[in-house]
Amino acid sequence: VCLESFEEDTLVRTLSCGHLFHRACIDRWLLQKIASCPLCRAEFSSKSKLEKANPGSPPSA
């Protein structure tokens, strides 16, 4: 997962554990790696939990 900061118009995804990531970065992580949060290692026990991940919105400044 990247280490870049969020820009104003960045598309983000909020995982069920509450961590935010760039949408493209976390989608790539979840598809190529174990279905878990890269920060807290919370595992997603089913594909439906991944599909329900909030597409999010740009964080407010």
C-alpha positions, 0 to 999 in steps of 0.5 A, a space after each residue: 500500500 502506498 505512503 502518499 497523503 490524501 489530496 482533496 479530490 482523492 478517491 478513498 475506501 474505508 475498510 470495516 476496521 475504519 482505516 482509510 486508503 486510496 481506493 486503487 491502492 487498497 483494491 490492488 492490495 486486497 486482490 493480490 494479498 491476504 484479505 486483511 487490513 495492511 495496518 491492523 491486520 483485521 481479516 475479512 472473513 468473506 468476500 461480501 465484507 470486502 464488497 461492502 467496504 465503503 467507497 468513501 469520499 475525500 477526507 475533509 481538511 
